[in-house]
């Protein structure tokens, strides 16, 4: 064994048999002619004087190559000694008992202790970091002196003299006493061959300027080496070095020539390692124990890689193998077509490190783990590391149906991660839904409670499971209920269920599925800290600090360019991120190339799939080309045609492509449109940024809110209140449902701002309430997320999680206000404070605390100078007067305060087609809006009027006592539950508010002119034209004339095209009674008569309503339905509901078949597709079964009429 440290009895105990192994792809053989690049020629050209090119056993008097920095010369001579000792050409350092008689000082105890605990690489890195500043100063000093190369060399030699006339700065930089002491200590200690390897190769990794020196020293020792063992060890050392770092361009061909003329056993092996290292770049860690064994046998390394489904694959790697290569090898072997975002992950003890799927070296990670094991007191070869293939990041355009195998692996990863607490759901309902889907995937559509009970511990997060049957039973009931009540679980195949779980993960856990890179900000907008982690996921790029707080977030559409610049003689590169806001960042990081590759991949694919672009130049088509061409201004949004993608725009194969700009359809020139990296319509904010960028106007920065010392002293805090009512720092007797028995908070004060998650509620009273205990923590966690004090990804924070529990429990309401006041006390981050005031403003508009906390709250608000403090105080008093809300703030309220809009104006639509804006506040009810509308329109009475909300194709009446935003919230929630299952989490509901006459009481045409014009006439005309009233031909002609005058005035030109206007004048069931040619003269004559009587539009409306008012069914709401409960009635009937009761009408003759007063209605019910009515008492009752989608309207109308009569 030439190493002297390998276990010959078991040489490859960590390697695997080759059977079934995924092999490394063949590398193309180099064809470079190196016949003219002999090592002797290189030595004669570049070696220092008196340095030979052949084997020697003496210490170097001078380095082989020239080095700019004194430290490199010192290190090179120490490396030479280590190479000699490794190859057996120089004796080891003396043992401890012999050291005292030598001329060297034995290292002090502190150094010995450090050596025992830290790795060689750590000590080298520490030494180089200490000298880095001096090296920079040395270079600057040389530049200042403007010395030539020859003078430069002489200056370095002068440092060996005691007296010098050099400037003080240069003399200081050349004083390398610390480095010399380090190398003396290392060389005077005995070290293992593994430590020698790490010392030699570690210098090559950390100091690129020493790479050629190290390789040249080894080649020198291999030239004319007469000793067989030394020769063999030298070639092994060379192969290990070549596996970790490459030579410079200057030395590459000479080294290749040297290798090709080497022994047959080593030459091909070393040249292959050289090619692989040149291809994949230098390593960051010295060789791992596995590499040493593989090098001795000149073989590849085979590793175990575990998949998320429990299977294990054998993967062949070498020293240069990267995570990207490993993922590609695995993907090809197992048939994984969509392998983007899959990464190699390594674990050891309780540590996990992601290698990603980029240029990170596999063996670097293993070497790291071995060094960590050594620090923990274990032998390197026994380091218990494991490798995994895991999904680490989703694409924005992720489609789980594209690759079933990828979906299956991700699904297994998610359910296992959920079970072990890696992923966390927002609500128990989400957990139950995932568990129900998982049961469906694993067990099928038949729910067996016995089977489920056995599986619950594998389904439900372990941190939510407590000992005992109670917890098991609760989760069992919740999962069974979700499984049974929600058809979504069984609506698709098990494959679709897996896909939906994967989609849920992509949408919900974007920050969990992110690639993370450590970096240091060197330029750009100021952050809280310069040491950041760059997180890249499906939503964008995030800058996160060590506490996982998001410092900045950039969507892909905001990014203009991402580049990296390699820093000479360093492993660290500069990363440049340019944004549309012109707020450009510069970072230094090891993995800048991987970051650039990943972000550019996302940008490229998003742009290719995008349907949106931005005009980067003005385009005004010439006069003769204006037809069909778009008029563009800088910053205008262009939406591409349905059949056009960003890829076609960027390709430029066609100069003109169809699109929409400013609601106009036409063609645009592709050269003036830049494709946006987005799959959804850009926000108004982003479009504004692009417009400002086009005009070279930077986005205005918000000024920081600063307080004077006197203002801060006057601010009321919860310090005193906390002493009496907050929990102690140490909490004993945690509720039984929790995992721990005791919880200890940090030393921070509970009454002031914190970035840390609470371990328990603030108020003492909640400590013994397990259910509300957890809810209080949920509230605070979401407050942290909303305020940006903890990472939350790109998704908008749902404020419902902050307010909904507080609305249900007064104690939690107190806790909410205490948490808000806490986070607004001594908060030094402006963005966080502004978002905190958002929440305070919203809270004071929907809920009020107990009198105990109310006193603190009012004093808190009254002593704050923030603009929202006074507004919150006003809102709080109005909430006290109007009562608490039932539901959390609506999204409009949240968005409004984020934009600092204190007044929310809402469009309300009216029957006559007009639209008016009315202010709707948090505590505005339907009755308030009705009164405001009646006042603005000067209605004589607002009785019977109602506000309606239209969502999708349904219209709902708003109860008078309901708060407007509560009602809208309730409707949206109801609609979400009734939408198709797959679109629930993605649909954005749009609604409109209407104001109409609902209950027709005391309607006398002509009494209230405004009501007639705005409401009665426009509401009755559609009913009349639908044929719901019983009228004859003569009345129909009269009504047609009146409708014509209202619609067209005194002009008779439209009557000449009677076929076009007839459906708007005559009921549809009466048109067929006469021919068009017969209707025309009669209507013209009627219109002429009315004009002779000087009937204007107002009088025509009044006469129309008067004629209808004589009808028995005037003021009714009609419903055309199918019935199946009464054989005496036709299959299709017309139901009329009015102030007289419930009426059944023949749809053709308009005869009233049955009428019932409200006293005759004993029972009714409705659903999505039916309406059931029972008349009379239980003994002689008759029933009506109707098929209709309007059942909810009929139900509401009957209820409203009966409520009105009861109120009277």
WOSULKA-V860626 format. One record per pair of residues at least 6 apart in sequence whose ideal C-beta (glycine too) atoms are under 6 Angstrom apart, sorted by sequence separation. I is the first residue (numbers start at 1). J is the second residue. D is the distance in Angstrom with one decimal. If there is no record, write none. Layout:
i;j;d
I;J;D
I;J;D
This chain:
i;j;d
67;73;5.2
84;90;3.7
158;164;5.3
225;231;4.6
306;312;5.2
374;380;5.7
417;423;4.7
425;431;4.7
465;471;5.6
483;489;5.4
521;527;6.0
544;550;5.7
545;551;5.8
578;584;4.7
734;740;5.8
748;754;5.3
766;772;5.4
784;790;4.2
806;812;4.8
827;833;4.4
909;915;5.5
1048;1054;5.2
1108;1114;5.2
1123;1129;5.8
1;8;5.4
99;106;4.6
203;210;5.1
204;211;4.8
260;267;5.9
294;301;4.7
346;353;5.4
400;407;4.5
535;542;4.2
566;573;5.0
734;741;5.7
766;773;5.6
785;792;3.9
805;812;5.0
806;813;4.4
948;955;5.3
949;956;5.2
1054;1061;5.2
1136;1143;4.3
1145;1152;5.6
1146;1153;5.7
1165;1172;4.9
1174;1181;5.2
1175;1182;5.0
247;255;4.9
259;267;5.6
304;312;5.5
305;313;5.0
331;339;3.8
443;451;6.0
542;550;5.4
543;551;4.6
577;585;4.5
621;629;3.9
861;869;5.0
896;904;4.9
907;915;5.4
908;916;5.7
934;942;3.8
976;984;5.6
345;354;5.1
521;530;4.4
535;544;5.3
543;552;4.3
564;573;4.9
565;574;4.5
658;667;5.5
659;668;5.3
734;743;5.8
948;957;5.5
958;967;4.9
1122;1131;5.8
1136;1145;5.8
1143;1152;5.8
1144;1153;4.7
1164;1173;4.6
1174;1183;4.8
43;53;3.4
63;73;5.2
204;214;5.0
305;315;4.9
355;365;5.4
370;380;4.1
373;383;3.6
520;530;5.5
576;586;5.5
732;742;5.8
766;776;5.4
806;816;4.2
907;917;5.7
908;918;5.6
1122;1132;5.5
1123;1133;5.4
1144;1154;4.3
259;270;4.8
290;301;5.3
343;354;5.5
344;355;4.4
520;531;5.8
521;532;5.9
532;543;4.8
533;544;4.7
542;553;4.9
564;575;5.1
656;667;4.4
786;797;4.5
861;872;5.5
946;957;5.1
947;958;4.3
1133;1144;5.4
1134;1145;4.1
1163;1174;4.3
1173;1184;4.3
222;234;4.6
259;271;5.0
302;314;5.4
303;315;5.1
327;339;5.8
575;587;4.4
731;743;4.8
750;762;5.9
785;797;5.1
824;836;4.7
861;873;4.4
905;917;4.3
930;942;5.1
1143;1155;4.8
1162;1174;5.1
40;53;5.4
51;64;5.1
63;76;4.2
221;234;5.3
343;356;4.9
370;383;4.6
519;532;5.7
541;554;4.6
563;576;4.9
619;632;4.1
644;657;5.2
657;670;5.9
823;836;5.1
1134;1147;4.6
1172;1185;5.6
48;62;5.1
302;316;5.3
343;357;4.9
369;383;5.1
540;554;5.4
574;588;5.8
575;589;5.8
655;669;5.9
730;744;5.2
745;759;5.6
905;919;5.4
906;920;4.6
918;932;5.7
975;989;5.8
1120;1134;5.6
1142;1156;4.7
159;174;4.4
327;342;5.4
460;475;5.1
518;533;5.8
519;534;5.3
540;555;4.2
562;577;5.4
618;633;5.4
761;776;3.7
930;945;5.6
956;971;5.7
1132;1147;5.4
1141;1156;5.2
1160;1175;5.4
1171;1186;4.4
218;234;5.9
300;316;4.8
301;317;5.3
369;385;4.0
456;472;6.0
529;545;5.2
540;556;5.5
572;588;5.2
618;634;5.8
729;745;5.2
743;759;4.3
903;919;5.4
904;920;5.7
1118;1134;6.0
1119;1135;4.5
1141;1157;4.3
47;64;5.2
60;77;5.3
516;533;5.3
517;534;4.6
561;578;4.4
575;592;4.1
615;632;4.2
641;658;3.9
743;760;5.5
972;989;5.0
1059;1076;5.4
1062;1079;6.0
1141;1158;5.5
1170;1187;5.9
1171;1188;5.5
300;318;5.5
326;344;5.2
560;578;4.4
641;659;5.8
652;670;5.5
929;947;5.6
997;1015;4.9
1058;1076;5.9
1118;1136;5.4
46;65;6.0
218;237;5.8
346;365;4.6
391;410;4.7
456;475;5.5
516;535;5.5
571;590;5.9
573;592;3.7
615;634;5.8
640;659;4.9
758;777;6.0
782;801;4.3
783;802;5.9
820;839;5.7
949;968;6.0
1156;1175;5.4
60;80;4.8
218;238;4.9
560;580;5.8
575;595;5.8
639;659;5.8
782;802;4.8
820;840;5.2
951;971;5.6
1116;1136;3.9
1117;1137;5.2
1171;1191;3.6
323;344;4.5
348;369;4.3
438;459;5.8
514;535;4.3
515;536;4.8
558;579;5.1
615;636;4.3
638;659;4.8
639;660;4.6
649;670;5.0
926;947;4.9
1044;1065;5.9
1170;1191;5.9
391;413;5.7
558;580;5.3
758;780;4.8
949;971;5.7
997;1019;5.9
1043;1065;5.2
1058;1080;4.2
1116;1138;4.0
390;413;5.9
415;438;5.4
453;476;5.8
514;537;4.0
528;551;5.9
638;661;4.9
779;802;5.6
1113;1136;5.0
1115;1138;5.2
1171;1194;5.3
435;459;4.3
452;476;6.0
513;537;6.0
527;551;4.7
726;750;5.2
951;975;5.4
613;638;4.6
636;661;5.4
650;675;5.7
1040;1065;3.8
1166;1191;3.2
649;675;5.3
1040;1066;5.3
1166;1192;5.5
510;537;4.6
612;639;5.8
841;868;5.0
141;169;5.2
242;270;5.8
291;319;5.6
510;538;5.6
564;592;3.8
722;750;5.7
844;872;4.4
141;170;4.4
269;298;4.6
510;539;5.0
564;593;5.6
611;640;4.9
646;675;3.9
722;751;4.1
731;760;5.2
837;866;5.7
1055;1084;5.2
1166;1195;4.2
243;273;4.8
327;357;4.4
638;668;5.7
775;805;4.3
845;875;4.6
1036;1066;5.6
235;266;4.3
239;270;4.8
242;273;4.4
246;277;4.8
630;661;4.8
837;868;4.2
841;872;5.0
844;875;4.4
848;879;5.6
871;902;5.9
57;89;4.7
215;247;5.5
242;274;4.8
246;278;5.0
323;355;4.0
564;596;4.8
719;751;5.3
817;849;4.9
840;872;5.2
844;876;4.1
848;880;5.7
926;958;4.4
323;356;5.4
324;357;5.2
718;751;4.1
727;760;6.0
737;770;4.7
927;960;4.5
211;245;5.2
239;273;5.7
323;357;5.3
324;358;5.5
562;596;5.3
717;751;6.0
755;789;4.9
813;847;5.5
845;879;6.0
926;960;5.1
1036;1070;5.1
138;173;4.0
212;247;5.7
242;277;5.9
638;673;5.3
735;770;3.9
814;849;4.7
137;173;4.8
212;248;5.3
326;362;5.8
447;483;5.2
610;646;3.7
630;666;4.1
726;762;5.1
783;819;5.8
813;849;5.1
814;850;5.5
817;853;5.4
926;962;5.5
245;282;4.3
322;359;5.2
323;360;4.7
348;385;4.4
562;599;4.6
629;666;5.4
727;764;5.2
772;809;6.0
775;812;6.0
779;816;5.7
847;884;5.2
608;646;5.4
628;666;5.3
629;667;5.7
630;668;4.7
735;773;5.5
925;963;5.3
951;989;5.9
134;173;4.9
205;244;6.0
212;251;4.7
219;258;5.3
244;283;4.2
322;361;5.8
346;385;5.6
347;386;5.2
607;646;4.5
608;647;4.0
628;667;5.9
776;815;4.9
780;819;5.2
814;853;4.4
821;860;5.2
846;885;3.8
201;241;5.8
205;245;5.8
280;320;4.4
421;461;5.5
772;812;5.7
807;847;6.0
810;850;5.9
817;857;5.5
924;964;5.2
951;991;4.5
1027;1067;4.2
204;245;4.5
321;362;4.8
346;387;5.5
882;923;4.1
1027;1068;5.3
1050;1091;5.9
280;322;5.3
421;463;4.8
949;991;5.4
950;992;4.8
1025;1067;5.6
1027;1069;3.8
201;244;5.1
277;320;5.1
345;388;4.6
418;461;5.9
436;479;5.5
788;831;5.7
789;832;5.6
1040;1083;5.0
1044;1087;5.4
276;320;3.6
319;363;5.5
435;479;4.9
788;832;5.4
879;923;5.6
920;964;5.1
949;993;5.8
1158;1202;5.5
317;362;5.2
345;390;5.0
445;490;5.1
787;832;4.6
878;923;5.6
1037;1082;5.0
1041;1086;3.5
1045;1090;5.9
432;478;4.6
436;482;4.6
556;602;5.8
765;811;5.9
948;994;4.3
1041;1087;4.7
240;287;5.2
342;389;5.9
343;390;6.0
432;479;5.2
436;483;4.3
556;603;5.8
842;889;4.6
131;179;5.9
787;835;4.3
947;995;5.6
342;391;5.7
343;392;3.9
433;482;5.7
440;489;5.5
786;835;5.7
787;836;5.2
1037;1086;5.2
1041;1090;5.2
341;391;5.6
432;482;4.3
556;606;5.5
637;687;5.6
341;392;5.7
1046;1097;5.2
341;393;4.0
763;815;5.3
945;997;5.8
946;998;3.8
341;394;5.8
436;489;4.8
441;494;4.5
619;672;4.9
944;997;5.8
761;815;5.6
944;998;6.0
1046;1100;4.8
127;182;5.2
240;295;5.7
340;395;5.9
617;672;4.4
635;690;5.1
944;999;3.8
1045;1100;4.2
1046;1101;5.7
239;295;5.5
441;497;5.1
635;691;3.2
762;818;4.9
841;897;5.1
440;497;5.2
441;498;5.7
615;672;5.9
944;1001;5.1
525;583;4.9
615;673;5.9
616;674;4.9
1042;1100;4.5
1125;1183;5.1
236;295;5.6
330;389;5.7
635;694;4.4
838;897;5.0
1125;1184;5.0
71;131;5.2
437;497;4.4
524;584;5.6
613;673;4.1
614;674;5.4
634;694;3.7
838;898;6.0
1125;1185;3.6
1137;1197;5.0
524;585;3.6
613;674;6.0
1042;1103;5.5
1123;1184;5.9
1124;1185;5.0
524;586;5.8
536;598;5.6
613;675;4.9
614;676;5.8
933;995;5.6
1042;1104;4.4
523;586;3.8
613;676;5.9
1123;1186;5.1
338;402;5.2
437;501;5.6
522;586;5.0
612;676;4.7
338;403;3.7
610;675;5.3
1121;1186;4.3
1122;1187;4.6
69;135;5.4
337;403;4.9
521;587;5.6
522;588;5.7
610;676;5.7
434;501;6.0
1121;1188;4.1
338;406;4.7
519;587;4.0
520;588;4.9
607;675;4.5
610;678;6.0
940;1008;4.4
336;405;5.6
335;405;5.9
336;406;5.7
519;589;3.8
607;677;5.1
753;823;5.3
606;677;3.9
751;822;5.7
939;1010;5.9
1119;1190;5.2
291;363;5.9
517;589;5.9
753;825;5.8
938;1010;5.7
939;1011;5.4
752;825;4.6
753;826;5.2
937;1010;5.2
111;185;5.6
517;591;5.0
603;677;4.8
752;826;4.6
753;827;4.1
120;195;5.5
288;363;5.2
890;965;4.1
1119;1194;6.0
243;319;3.1
614;690;4.9
846;922;5.8
845;922;3.2
107;185;4.2
120;198;3.9
124;202;4.7
128;206;5.6
205;283;6.0
283;361;5.3
288;366;4.4
517;595;5.5
885;963;5.5
890;968;5.8
120;199;5.3
285;364;4.3
288;367;4.0
887;966;4.6
890;969;5.4
284;364;5.0
886;966;5.1
1117;1197;5.8
121;202;5.0
283;364;5.5
289;370;5.7
885;966;5.5
120;202;5.7
124;206;5.8
285;367;3.9
288;370;5.5
305;387;4.8
306;388;5.0
307;389;5.4
887;969;4.4
1029;1111;5.2
285;368;5.6
909;992;5.9
104;188;4.8
202;286;5.3
303;387;5.9
305;389;5.7
804;888;5.2
1017;1101;4.5
201;286;4.5
803;888;3.8
908;993;4.8
909;994;4.9
910;995;5.8
911;996;5.6
70;156;6.0
423;509;5.6
411;498;4.3
414;501;5.8
908;995;5.3
198;286;4.3
800;888;4.4
1020;1108;5.7
423;512;5.9
1012;1101;5.6
1016;1105;5.7
411;501;5.6
1028;1118;4.5
289;380;4.6
407;498;5.5
411;502;6.0
414;505;5.1
289;381;4.8
407;499;5.7
410;502;4.9
93;188;5.3
407;502;5.5
799;894;5.5
93;189;5.9
1006;1102;4.9
93;190;5.2
1005;1102;5.4
92;190;5.5
401;499;5.8
400;499;3.7
1005;1105;3.6
308;409;5.0
1005;1106;4.9
74;176;6.0
400;502;4.4
912;1014;4.9
309;412;4.6
400;503;6.0
718;821;5.5
70;174;5.6
308;412;4.3
910;1014;5.7
911;1015;5.5
1005;1109;5.4
71;176;5.6
74;179;5.6
78;183;4.2
308;413;4.0
70;176;5.5
81;187;5.8
912;1018;4.6
911;1018;3.8
71;179;5.4
398;506;5.2
581;689;5.7
717;825;5.1
911;1019;4.9
580;689;5.2
86;196;4.5
580;690;5.9
394;506;4.4
1003;1115;5.7
580;693;4.9
82;196;5.1
1000;1115;2.9
582;698;5.6
82;199;5.2
82;200;5.3
581;699;5.1
394;513;5.3
557;676;5.0
393;513;5.4
557;677;5.2
1030;1150;3.5
79;200;5.7
556;677;4.2
557;678;4.4
393;515;5.2
79;203;5.6
557;682;5.8
704;830;5.1
75;203;5.8
557;686;5.8
83;217;5.6
79;214;5.9
721;856;5.2
72;209;5.6
76;213;4.9
80;217;5.5
72;210;5.9
1001;1139;5.7
88;229;5.8
89;230;5.6
88;230;5.2
396;538;4.7
87;230;4.4
716;859;4.4
393;537;5.9
394;538;4.5
716;860;5.0
87;233;4.7
65;212;5.9
87;234;5.2
716;863;4.4
65;213;5.1
715;863;5.0
64;213;6.0
714;863;5.5
64;216;5.0
711;865;5.8
356;515;5.7
55;221;5.5
53;220;5.8
54;223;4.5
55;224;5.1
53;223;6.0
54;224;4.3
55;225;4.4
39;219;5.4
5;192;5.9
5;193;4.9
4;193;5.5
5;194;5.7
3;193;5.7
999;1204;5.9
549;755;5.9
547;755;5.4
396;606;6.0
42;254;4.0
397;609;5.6
39;254;5.8
37;253;4.1
37;254;4.5
34;253;5.3
38;257;5.9
39;258;4.4
37;257;4.3
34;256;5.0
34;257;3.6
2;232;4.8
2;233;5.0
359;594;5.6
358;594;3.6
550;788;5.9
957;1196;5.3
549;789;5.9
549;790;5.9
550;791;4.8
548;791;4.6
30;275;5.8
544;791;5.6
27;275;5.7
119;371;4.2
540;794;5.5
539;794;3.0
466;737;5.0
14;290;5.4
463;739;6.0
511;791;5.2
12;293;5.5
21;302;5.3
11;293;5.8
511;793;4.1
510;793;4.2
510;794;6.0
16;302;4.3
15;302;5.2
24;316;5.1
21;314;4.3
22;315;5.0
23;316;4.7
20;314;5.9
21;316;5.1
16;314;5.1
22;329;4.9
22;333;4.5
209;569;5.3
208;569;4.8
491;981;5.5
488;981;3.4
